Amino acid sequence: MEQPDGWTGNTVKLDVPTVVNLRLDPFERTAFFKGNVGSQEYFEWYKFEFWRFVLVQQKVEELAKTAIEFPPMQKGASFGIDAVKAQIAEAMRKQHAQ
C-alpha cells in the first residue's frame, strides 16, 4: 500500500512492490506511477539488480516443494475480517431460519 498524497491522502494498492533506497532517496520521490514526478534511476535499479528476484523465486520454489512432502498439519489462522464477516452472516442466516 502507498499513500501518494501523504498521510491524510487515499491509499493505493500496488501490483508490484516499490523498492526505495532510503539513503539515496530519503523522501521516497522515485515512485513512477504519478506521471513524470519520479526518477528514471528507479528503472536503472531494476536493470542491474533484477537478477536477485530469480534467486528469491528459486528459494520460494524450494520451500513450496517441502509442503508436498510435509503437508501442513492444521488450518491457517481464522481470525480476520473475512472470518468475522462469515461468522456474522452465518449467525444471521441461523436467526432467520428460526
Biopython code that builds the backbone (N, CA, C, O; Angstrom):
import numpy as np
from Bio.PDB.StructureBuilder import StructureBuilder

atoms = [
    (1, "MET", "N", (0.845, -1.174, 0.000)),
    (1, "MET", "CA", (0.000, 0.000, 0.000)),
    (1, "MET", "C", (0.890, 1.237, 0.000)),
    (1, "MET", "O", (1.947, 1.266, 0.630)),
    (2, "GLU", "N", (0.443, 2.238, -0.709)),
    (2, "GLU", "CA", (1.130, 3.524, -0.701)),
    (2, "GLU", "C", (0.120, 4.632, -0.491)),
    (2, "GLU", "O", (-1.070, 4.470, -0.762)),
    (3, "GLN", "N", (0.610, 5.754, -0.005)),
    (3, "GLN", "CA", (-0.215, 6.943, 0.151)),
    (3, "GLN", "C", (0.438, 8.066, -0.634)),
    (3, "GLN", "O", (1.221, 8.835, -0.076)),
    (4, "PRO", "N", (0.126, 8.173, -1.932)),
    (4, "PRO", "CA", (0.814, 9.143, -2.781)),
    (4, "PRO", "C", (0.546, 10.593, -2.410)),
    (4, "PRO", "O", (1.355, 11.463, -2.732)),
    (5, "ASP", "N", (-0.563, 10.877, -1.742)),
    (5, "ASP", "CA", (-0.879, 12.256, -1.371)),
    (5, "ASP", "C", (-0.574, 12.552, 0.090)),
    (5, "ASP", "O", (-1.119, 13.496, 0.660)),
    (6, "GLY", "N", (0.291, 11.754, 0.696)),
    (6, "GLY", "CA", (0.680, 11.996, 2.077)),
    (6, "GLY", "C", (-0.144, 11.172, 3.056)),
    (6, "GLY", "O", (-0.979, 10.361, 2.654)),
    (7, "TRP", "N", (0.100, 11.389, 4.356)),
    (7, "TRP", "CA", (-0.525, 10.592, 5.401)),
    (7, "TRP", "C", (-2.034, 10.701, 5.402)),
    (7, "TRP", "O", (-2.725, 9.734, 5.724)),
    (8, "THR", "N", (-2.550, 11.848, 5.053)),
    (8, "THR", "CA", (-4.003, 12.035, 5.092)),
    (8, "THR", "C", (-4.668, 11.685, 3.773)),
    (8, "THR", "O", (-5.895, 11.720, 3.680)),
    (9, "GLY", "N", (-3.902, 11.353, 2.762)),
    (9, "GLY", "CA", (-4.455, 11.038, 1.448)),
    (9, "GLY", "C", (-4.968, 9.616, 1.358)),
    (9, "GLY", "O", (-4.872, 8.838, 2.308)),
    (10, "ASN", "N", (-5.503, 9.298, 0.220)),
    (10, "ASN", "CA", (-6.019, 7.962, -0.031)),
    (10, "ASN", "C", (-4.880, 6.955, -0.138)),
    (10, "ASN", "O", (-3.742, 7.315, -0.441)),
    (11, "THR", "N", (-5.203, 5.692, 0.115)),
    (11, "THR", "CA", (-4.216, 4.637, -0.053)),
    (11, "THR", "C", (-4.414, 3.976, -1.413)),
    (11, "THR", "O", (-5.529, 3.899, -1.931)),
    (12, "VAL", "N", (-3.316, 3.505, -1.972)),
    (12, "VAL", "CA", (-3.325, 2.863, -3.275)),
    (12, "VAL", "C", (-2.693, 1.492, -3.119)),
    (12, "VAL", "O", (-1.591, 1.373, -2.585)),
    (13, "LYS", "N", (-3.387, 0.452, -3.582)),
    (13, "LYS", "CA", (-2.826, -0.900, -3.545)),
    (13, "LYS", "C", (-2.036, -1.118, -4.829)),
    (13, "LYS", "O", (-2.576, -0.997, -5.929)),
    (14, "LEU", "N", (-0.765, -1.438, -4.683)),
    (14, "LEU", "CA", (0.122, -1.602, -5.828)),
    (14, "LEU", "C", (0.123, -3.041, -6.309)),
    (14, "LEU", "O", (-0.107, -3.965, -5.529)),
    (15, "ASP", "N", (0.382, -3.229, -7.593)),
    (15, "ASP", "CA", (0.506, -4.571, -8.151)),
    (15, "ASP", "C", (1.917, -5.125, -7.986)),
    (15, "ASP", "O", (2.110, -6.338, -7.912)),
    (16, "VAL", "N", (2.895, -4.233, -7.929)),
    (16, "VAL", "CA", (4.287, -4.627, -7.723)),
    (16, "VAL", "C", (4.855, -3.781, -6.594)),
    (16, "VAL", "O", (4.433, -2.638, -6.413)),
    (17, "PRO", "N", (5.801, -4.316, -5.832)),
    (17, "PRO", "CA", (6.363, -3.508, -4.749)),
    (17, "PRO", "C", (7.243, -2.390, -5.282)),
    (17, "PRO", "O", (7.897, -2.528, -6.316)),
    (18, "THR", "N", (7.244, -1.287, -4.561)),
    (18, "THR", "CA", (8.126, -0.173, -4.883)),
    (18, "THR", "C", (9.364, -0.308, -4.017)),
    (18, "THR", "O", (9.258, -0.325, -2.790)),
    (19, "VAL", "N", (10.527, -0.405, -4.627)),
    (19, "VAL", "CA", (11.773, -0.558, -3.891)),
    (19, "VAL", "C", (12.447, 0.802, -3.831)),
    (19, "VAL", "O", (12.692, 1.423, -4.866)),
    (20, "VAL", "N", (12.749, 1.269, -2.618)),
    (20, "VAL", "CA", (13.329, 2.591, -2.428)),
    (20, "VAL", "C", (14.583, 2.460, -1.585)),
    (20, "VAL", "O", (14.560, 1.825, -0.530)),
    (21, "ASN", "N", (15.673, 3.053, -2.039)),
    (21, "ASN", "CA", (16.893, 3.125, -1.250)),
    (21, "ASN", "C", (16.790, 4.399, -0.415)),
    (21, "ASN", "O", (16.965, 5.498, -0.940)),
    (22, "LEU", "N", (16.507, 4.261, 0.874)),
    (22, "LEU", "CA", (16.264, 5.429, 1.716)),
    (22, "LEU", "C", (17.507, 6.285, 1.928)),
    (22, "LEU", "O", (17.385, 7.465, 2.257)),
    (23, "ARG", "N", (18.694, 5.725, 1.750)),
    (23, "ARG", "CA", (19.902, 6.547, 1.873)),
    (23, "ARG", "C", (20.054, 7.477, 0.675)),
    (23, "ARG", "O", (20.496, 8.617, 0.815)),
    (24, "LEU", "N", (19.681, 6.977, -0.507)),
    (24, "LEU", "CA", (19.780, 7.808, -1.701)),
    (24, "LEU", "C", (18.547, 8.680, -1.907)),
    (24, "LEU", "O", (18.633, 9.747, -2.514)),
    (25, "ASP", "N", (17.400, 8.230, -1.403)),
    (25, "ASP", "CA", (16.139, 8.918, -1.639)),
    (25, "ASP", "C", (15.308, 8.941, -0.357)),
    (25, "ASP", "O", (14.300, 8.240, -0.263)),
    (26, "PRO", "N", (15.725, 9.746, 0.641)),
    (26, "PRO", "CA", (15.036, 9.716, 1.934)),
    (26, "PRO", "C", (13.585, 10.188, 1.877)),
    (26, "PRO", "O", (12.796, 9.850, 2.759)),
    (27, "PHE", "N", (13.222, 10.960, 0.861)),
    (27, "PHE", "CA", (11.841, 11.442, 0.748)),
    (27, "PHE", "C", (10.984, 10.557, -0.149)),
    (27, "PHE", "O", (9.834, 10.889, -0.436)),
    (28, "GLU", "N", (11.539, 9.437, -0.591)),
    (28, "GLU", "CA", (10.839, 8.448, -1.407)),
    (28, "GLU", "C", (10.144, 9.086, -2.616)),
    (28, "GLU", "O", (8.945, 8.904, -2.825)),
    (29, "ARG", "N", (10.906, 9.821, -3.392)),
    (29, "ARG", "CA", (10.340, 10.522, -4.552)),
    (29, "ARG", "C", (10.527, 9.778, -5.863)),
    (29, "ARG", "O", (10.256, 10.335, -6.927)),
    (30, "THR", "N", (10.983, 8.534, -5.812)),
    (30, "THR", "CA", (11.232, 7.823, -7.058)),
    (30, "THR", "C", (10.019, 7.066, -7.574)),
    (30, "THR", "O", (10.115, 6.379, -8.591)),
    (31, "ALA", "N", (8.890, 7.174, -6.904)),
    (31, "ALA", "CA", (7.703, 6.462, -7.360)),
    (31, "ALA", "C", (7.368, 6.902, -8.784)),
    (31, "ALA", "O", (7.468, 8.084, -9.113)),
    (32, "PHE", "N", (6.970, 5.949, -9.622)),
    (32, "PHE", "CA", (6.799, 6.247, -11.040)),
    (32, "PHE", "C", (5.358, 6.296, -11.489)),
    (32, "PHE", "O", (5.107, 6.560, -12.665)),
    (33, "PHE", "N", (4.394, 6.053, -10.611)),
    (33, "PHE", "CA", (3.010, 6.000, -11.059)),
    (33, "PHE", "C", (2.334, 7.361, -11.083)),
    (33, "PHE", "O", (1.173, 7.450, -11.481)),
    (34, "LYS", "N", (3.013, 8.420, -10.674)),
    (34, "LYS", "CA", (2.402, 9.743, -10.629)),
    (34, "LYS", "C", (2.882, 10.606, -11.786)),
    (34, "LYS", "O", (3.190, 11.782, -11.594)),
    (35, "GLY", "N", (2.946, 10.051, -12.949)),
    (35, "GLY", "CA", (3.371, 10.845, -14.096)),
    (35, "GLY", "C", (4.871, 10.997, -14.145)),
    (35, "GLY", "O", (5.591, 10.025, -13.918)),
    (36, "ASN", "N", (5.362, 12.176, -14.431)),
    (36, "ASN", "CA", (6.780, 12.440, -14.619)),
    (36, "ASN", "C", (7.457, 12.934, -13.348)),
    (36, "ASN", "O", (8.529, 13.534, -13.425)),
    (37, "VAL", "N", (6.872, 12.704, -12.198)),
    (37, "VAL", "CA", (7.410, 13.207, -10.949)),
    (37, "VAL", "C", (8.618, 12.397, -10.487)),
    (37, "VAL", "O", (9.518, 12.941, -9.848)),
    (38, "GLY", "N", (8.646, 11.116, -10.801)),
    (38, "GLY", "CA", (9.678, 10.217, -10.292)),
    (38, "GLY", "C", (11.007, 10.363, -10.995)),
    (38, "GLY", "O", (11.228, 11.288, -11.777)),
    (39, "SER", "N", (11.879, 9.430, -10.696)),
    (39, "SER", "CA", (13.226, 9.445, -11.227)),
    (39, "SER", "C", (13.424, 8.274, -12.185)),
    (39, "SER", "O", (12.902, 7.184, -11.955)),
    (40, "GLN", "N", (14.168, 8.499, -13.247)),
    (40, "GLN", "CA", (14.476, 7.413, -14.171)),
    (40, "GLN", "C", (15.439, 6.416, -13.535)),
    (40, "GLN", "O", (15.547, 5.283, -14.004)),
    (41, "GLU", "N", (16.136, 6.815, -12.484)),
    (41, "GLU", "CA", (17.055, 5.911, -11.809)),
    (41, "GLU", "C", (16.319, 4.746, -11.173)),
    (41, "GLU", "O", (16.922, 3.710, -10.895)),
    (42, "TYR", "N", (15.026, 4.901, -10.941)),
    (42, "TYR", "CA", (14.238, 3.795, -10.398)),
    (42, "TYR", "C", (14.313, 2.599, -11.335)),
    (42, "TYR", "O", (14.467, 1.463, -10.886)),
    (43, "PHE", "N", (14.207, 2.847, -12.618)),
    (43, "PHE", "CA", (14.259, 1.762, -13.589)),
    (43, "PHE", "C", (15.682, 1.242, -13.770)),
    (43, "PHE", "O", (15.866, 0.073, -14.109)),
    (44, "GLU", "N", (16.677, 2.074, -13.555)),
    (44, "GLU", "CA", (18.074, 1.635, -13.624)),
    (44, "GLU", "C", (18.336, 0.573, -12.556)),
    (44, "GLU", "O", (19.091, -0.370, -12.791)),
    (45, "TRP", "N", (17.721, 0.722, -11.395)),
    (45, "TRP", "CA", (17.899, -0.258, -10.335)),
    (45, "TRP", "C", (17.449, -1.628, -10.826)),
    (45, "TRP", "O", (18.139, -2.624, -10.615)),
    (46, "TYR", "N", (16.289, -1.677, -11.481)),
    (46, "TYR", "CA", (15.794, -2.956, -11.994)),
    (46, "TYR", "C", (16.756, -3.545, -13.017)),
    (46, "TYR", "O", (16.959, -4.758, -13.052)),
    (47, "LYS", "N", (17.337, -2.713, -13.830)),
    (47, "LYS", "CA", (18.233, -3.215, -14.875)),
    (47, "LYS", "C", (19.436, -3.948, -14.277)),
    (47, "LYS", "O", (19.866, -4.973, -14.804)),
    (48, "PHE", "N", (19.972, -3.426, -13.188)),
    (48, "PHE", "CA", (21.182, -4.002, -12.615)),
    (48, "PHE", "C", (20.929, -4.985, -11.475)),
    (48, "PHE", "O", (21.797, -5.805, -11.176)),
    (49, "GLU", "N", (19.781, -4.925, -10.844)),
    (49, "GLU", "CA", (19.546, -5.731, -9.651)),
    (49, "GLU", "C", (18.428, -6.761, -9.791)),
    (49, "GLU", "O", (18.137, -7.473, -8.831)),
    (50, "PHE", "N", (17.803, -6.859, -10.946)),
    (50, "PHE", "CA", (16.665, -7.760, -11.090)),
    (50, "PHE", "C", (17.061, -9.224, -10.964)),
    (50, "PHE", "O", (16.205, -10.066, -10.693)),
    (51, "TRP", "N", (18.324, -9.545, -11.154)),
    (51, "TRP", "CA", (18.786, -10.923, -11.032)),
    (51, "TRP", "C", (18.486, -11.484, -9.645)),
    (51, "TRP", "O", (18.336, -12.695, -9.490)),
    (52, "ARG", "N", (18.399, -10.621, -8.639)),
    (52, "ARG", "CA", (18.126, -11.081, -7.280)),
    (52, "ARG", "C", (16.746, -11.726, -7.167)),
    (52, "ARG", "O", (16.551, -12.638, -6.364)),
    (53, "PHE", "N", (15.800, -11.261, -7.960)),
    (53, "PHE", "CA", (14.448, -11.813, -7.900)),
    (53, "PHE", "C", (14.424, -13.264, -8.368)),
    (53, "PHE", "O", (13.596, -14.049, -7.905)),
    (54, "VAL", "N", (15.322, -13.628, -9.278)),
    (54, "VAL", "CA", (15.398, -15.017, -9.742)),
    (54, "VAL", "C", (15.840, -15.909, -8.587)),
    (54, "VAL", "O", (15.292, -16.997, -8.408)),
    (55, "LEU", "N", (16.813, -15.473, -7.809)),
    (55, "LEU", "CA", (17.283, -16.236, -6.653)),
    (55, "LEU", "C", (16.156, -16.406, -5.635)),
    (55, "LEU", "O", (15.958, -17.500, -5.107)),
    (56, "VAL", "N", (15.424, -15.343, -5.362)),
    (56, "VAL", "CA", (14.318, -15.421, -4.413)),
    (56, "VAL", "C", (13.253, -16.384, -4.933)),
    (56, "VAL", "O", (12.697, -17.170, -4.165)),
    (57, "GLN", "N", (12.970, -16.327, -6.227)),
    (57, "GLN", "CA", (11.977, -17.232, -6.827)),
    (57, "GLN", "C", (12.405, -18.688, -6.633)),
    (57, "GLN", "O", (11.570, -19.537, -6.319)),
    (58, "GLN", "N", (13.678, -18.981, -6.813)),
    (58, "GLN", "CA", (14.165, -20.347, -6.629)),
    (58, "GLN", "C", (14.018, -20.794, -5.176)),
    (58, "GLN", "O", (13.638, -21.937, -4.920)),
    (59, "LYS", "N", (14.313, -19.918, -4.232)),
    (59, "LYS", "CA", (14.198, -20.269, -2.808)),
    (59, "LYS", "C", (12.738, -20.496, -2.425)),
    (59, "LYS", "O", (12.440, -21.406, -1.651)),
    (60, "VAL", "N", (11.831, -19.690, -2.952)),
    (60, "VAL", "CA", (10.406, -19.885, -2.674)),
    (60, "VAL", "C", (9.929, -21.204, -3.267)),
    (60, "VAL", "O", (9.115, -21.901, -2.661)),
    (61, "GLU", "N", (10.433, -21.547, -4.451)),
    (61, "GLU", "CA", (10.066, -22.824, -5.070)),
    (61, "GLU", "C", (10.522, -23.995, -4.198)),
    (61, "GLU", "O", (9.775, -24.954, -4.005)),
    (62, "GLU", "N", (11.757, -23.918, -3.667)),
    (62, "GLU", "CA", (12.255, -24.971, -2.774)),
    (62, "GLU", "C", (11.358, -25.112, -1.548)),
    (62, "GLU", "O", (11.021, -26.222, -1.136)),
    (63, "LEU", "N", (10.981, -23.987, -0.980)),
    (63, "LEU", "CA", (10.120, -24.008, 0.203)),
    (63, "LEU", "C", (8.743, -24.591, -0.135)),
    (63, "LEU", "O", (8.194, -25.363, 0.651)),
    (64, "ALA", "N", (8.188, -24.235, -1.281)),
    (64, "ALA", "CA", (6.873, -24.744, -1.680)),
    (64, "ALA", "C", (6.912, -26.252, -1.904)),
    (64, "ALA", "O", (5.936, -26.941, -1.607)),
    (65, "LYS", "N", (8.015, -26.773, -2.420)),
    (65, "LYS", "CA", (8.128, -28.218, -2.644)),
    (65, "LYS", "C", (8.116, -28.989, -1.329)),
    (65, "LYS", "O", (7.666, -30.134, -1.299)),
    (66, "THR", "N", (8.595, -28.394, -0.250)),
    (66, "THR", "CA", (8.571, -29.085, 1.039)),
    (66, "THR", "C", (7.141, -29.266, 1.546)),
    (66, "THR", "O", (6.881, -30.164, 2.348)),
    (67, "ALA", "N", (6.214, -28.427, 1.089)),
    (67, "ALA", "CA", (4.817, -28.565, 1.513)),
    (67, "ALA", "C", (4.191, -29.825, 0.933)),
    (67, "ALA", "O", (3.208, -30.323, 1.483)),
    (68, "ILE", "N", (4.727, -30.352, -0.156)),
    (68, "ILE", "CA", (4.223, -31.597, -0.726)),
    (68, "ILE", "C", (4.672, -32.776, 0.136)),
    (68, "ILE", "O", (3.886, -33.671, 0.449)),
    (69, "GLU", "N", (5.944, -32.758, 0.508)),
    (69, "GLU", "CA", (6.478, -33.852, 1.325)),
    (69, "GLU", "C", (5.990, -33.767, 2.768)),
    (69, "GLU", "O", (5.715, -34.792, 3.392)),
    (70, "PHE", "N", (5.882, -32.552, 3.300)),
    (70, "PHE", "CA", (5.443, -32.324, 4.671)),
    (70, "PHE", "C", (4.247, -31.377, 4.642)),
    (70, "PHE", "O", (4.414, -30.176, 4.857)),
    (71, "PRO", "N", (3.041, -31.894, 4.380)),
    (71, "PRO", "CA", (1.877, -31.006, 4.276)),
    (71, "PRO", "C", (1.543, -30.347, 5.610)),
    (71, "PRO", "O", (1.876, -30.883, 6.666)),
    (72, "PRO", "N", (0.892, -29.191, 5.568)),
    (72, "PRO", "CA", (0.527, -28.505, 6.815)),
    (72, "PRO", "C", (-0.379, -29.394, 7.671)),
    (72, "PRO", "O", (-1.235, -30.103, 7.142)),
    (73, "MET", "N", (-0.193, -29.356, 8.981)),
    (73, "MET", "CA", (-0.951, -30.208, 9.891)),
    (73, "MET", "C", (-2.234, -29.546, 10.375)),
    (73, "MET", "O", (-3.122, -30.234, 10.879)),
    (74, "GLN", "N", (-2.352, -28.241, 10.238)),
    (74, "GLN", "CA", (-3.526, -27.553, 10.749)),
    (74, "GLN", "C", (-3.948, -26.454, 9.790)),
    (74, "GLN", "O", (-3.178, -26.016, 8.935)),
    (75, "LYS", "N", (-5.178, -26.024, 9.953)),
    (75, "LYS", "CA", (-5.669, -24.931, 9.130)),
    (75, "LYS", "C", (-4.976, -23.638, 9.541)),
    (75, "LYS", "O", (-4.461, -23.519, 10.653)),
    (76, "GLY", "N", (-4.972, -22.698, 8.650)),
    (76, "GLY", "CA", (-4.394, -21.403, 8.959)),
    (76, "GLY", "C", (-5.256, -20.644, 9.948)),
    (76, "GLY", "O", (-6.379, -21.053, 10.244)),
    (77, "ALA", "N", (-4.731, -19.535, 10.461)),
    (77, "ALA", "CA", (-5.471, -18.721, 11.418)),
    (77, "ALA", "C", (-6.775, -18.242, 10.791)),
    (77, "ALA", "O", (-6.796, -17.800, 9.642)),
    (78, "SER", "N", (-7.853, -18.333, 11.550)),
    (78, "SER", "CA", (-9.154, -17.970, 11.000)),
    (78, "SER", "C", (-9.606, -16.601, 11.469)),
    (78, "SER", "O", (-10.695, -16.155, 11.108)),
    (79, "PHE", "N", (-8.792, -15.925, 12.265)),
    (79, "PHE", "CA", (-9.221, -14.615, 12.742)),
    (79, "PHE", "C", (-8.789, -13.549, 11.747)),
    (79, "PHE", "O", (-7.602, -13.343, 11.494)),
    (80, "GLY", "N", (-9.753, -12.908, 11.214)),
    (80, "GLY", "CA", (-9.542, -11.825, 10.266)),
    (80, "GLY", "C", (-10.902, -11.249, 9.937)),
    (80, "GLY", "O", (-11.925, -11.802, 10.341)),
    (81, "ILE", "N", (-10.929, -10.164, 9.221)),
    (81, "ILE", "CA", (-12.198, -9.506, 8.935)),
    (81, "ILE", "C", (-13.105, -10.397, 8.093)),
    (81, "ILE", "O", (-14.321, -10.391, 8.281)),
    (82, "ASP", "N", (-12.532, -11.159, 7.173)),
    (82, "ASP", "CA", (-13.362, -12.062, 6.362)),
    (82, "ASP", "C", (-14.003, -13.150, 7.224)),
    (82, "ASP", "O", (-15.170, -13.489, 7.033)),
    (83, "ALA", "N", (-13.239, -13.694, 8.172)),
    (83, "ALA", "CA", (-13.780, -14.722, 9.051)),
    (83, "ALA", "C", (-14.876, -14.153, 9.947)),
    (83, "ALA", "O", (-15.886, -14.813, 10.190)),
    (84, "VAL", "N", (-14.680, -12.939, 10.435)),
    (84, "VAL", "CA", (-15.691, -12.308, 11.290)),
    (84, "VAL", "C", (-16.964, -12.060, 10.488)),
    (84, "VAL", "O", (-18.066, -12.308, 10.978)),
    (85, "LYS", "N", (-16.817, -11.566, 9.246)),
    (85, "LYS", "CA", (-17.992, -11.329, 8.400)),
    (85, "LYS", "C", (-18.723, -12.631, 8.103)),
    (85, "LYS", "O", (-19.953, -12.657, 8.065)),
    (86, "ALA", "N", (-17.977, -13.709, 7.893)),
    (86, "ALA", "CA", (-18.605, -15.009, 7.633)),
    (86, "ALA", "C", (-19.365, -15.499, 8.853)),
    (86, "ALA", "O", (-20.453, -16.058, 8.720)),
    (87, "GLN", "N", (-18.805, -15.297, 10.045)),
    (87, "GLN", "CA", (-19.489, -15.699, 11.273)),
    (87, "GLN", "C", (-20.767, -14.896, 11.474)),
    (87, "GLN", "O", (-21.787, -15.450, 11.884)),
    (88, "ILE", "N", (-20.725, -13.615, 11.194)),
    (88, "ILE", "CA", (-21.916, -12.774, 11.329)),
    (88, "ILE", "C", (-22.981, -13.209, 10.330)),
    (88, "ILE", "O", (-24.159, -13.298, 10.678)),
    (89, "ALA", "N", (-22.572, -13.481, 9.084)),
    (89, "ALA", "CA", (-23.526, -13.930, 8.070)),
    (89, "ALA", "C", (-24.157, -15.262, 8.460)),
    (89, "ALA", "O", (-25.355, -15.464, 8.259)),
    (90, "GLU", "N", (-23.358, -16.171, 9.015)),
    (90, "GLU", "CA", (-23.874, -17.469, 9.446)),
    (90, "GLU", "C", (-24.859, -17.301, 10.595)),
    (90, "GLU", "O", (-25.904, -17.951, 10.612)),
    (91, "ALA", "N", (-24.541, -16.435, 11.557)),
    (91, "ALA", "CA", (-25.453, -16.191, 12.686)),
    (91, "ALA", "C", (-26.759, -15.571, 12.205)),
    (91, "ALA", "O", (-27.828, -15.925, 12.702)),
    (92, "MET", "N", (-26.689, -14.650, 11.246)),
    (92, "MET", "CA", (-27.898, -14.032, 10.703)),
    (92, "MET", "C", (-28.742, -15.067, 9.956)),
    (92, "MET", "O", (-29.969, -15.059, 10.055)),
    (93, "ARG", "N", (-28.083, -15.958, 9.210)),
    (93, "ARG", "CA", (-28.790, -16.989, 8.471)),
    (93, "ARG", "C", (-29.511, -17.944, 9.435)),
    (93, "ARG", "O", (-30.653, -18.334, 9.188)),
    (94, "LYS", "N", (-28.844, -18.314, 10.527)),
    (94, "LYS", "CA", (-29.474, -19.190, 11.522)),
    (94, "LYS", "C", (-30.649, -18.494, 12.201)),
    (94, "LYS", "O", (-31.671, -19.124, 12.473)),
    (95, "GLN", "N", (-30.509, -17.210, 12.474)),
    (95, "GLN", "CA", (-31.577, -16.479, 13.148)),
    (95, "GLN", "C", (-32.809, -16.355, 12.249)),
    (95, "GLN", "O", (-33.939, -16.473, 12.725)),
    (96, "HIS", "N", (-32.599, -16.122, 10.972)),
    (96, "HIS", "CA", (-33.720, -16.017, 10.028)),
    (96, "HIS", "C", (-34.375, -17.369, 9.783)),
    (96, "HIS", "O", (-35.554, -17.433, 9.434)),
    (97, "ALA", "N", (-33.630, -18.437, 9.960)),
    (97, "ALA", "CA", (-34.184, -19.780, 9.744)),
    (97, "ALA", "C", (-35.120, -20.193, 10.879)),
    (97, "ALA", "O", (-35.979, -21.055, 10.690)),
    (98, "GLN", "N", (-34.962, -19.590, 12.045)),
    (98, "GLN", "CA", (-35.794, -19.963, 13.204)),
    (98, "GLN", "C", (-37.162, -19.403, 13.103)),
    (98, "GLN", "O", (-37.985, -19.621, 13.992)),
]
sb = StructureBuilder()
sb.init_structure("model")
sb.init_model(0)
sb.init_chain("A")
sb.init_seg("    ")
for serial, (resi, resn, name, xyz) in enumerate(atoms, 1):
    if name == "N":
        sb.init_residue(resn, " ", resi, " ")
    sb.init_atom(name, np.array(xyz, "f"), 0.0, 1.0, " ", f" {name:<3s}", serial, name[0])
structure = sb.get_structure()
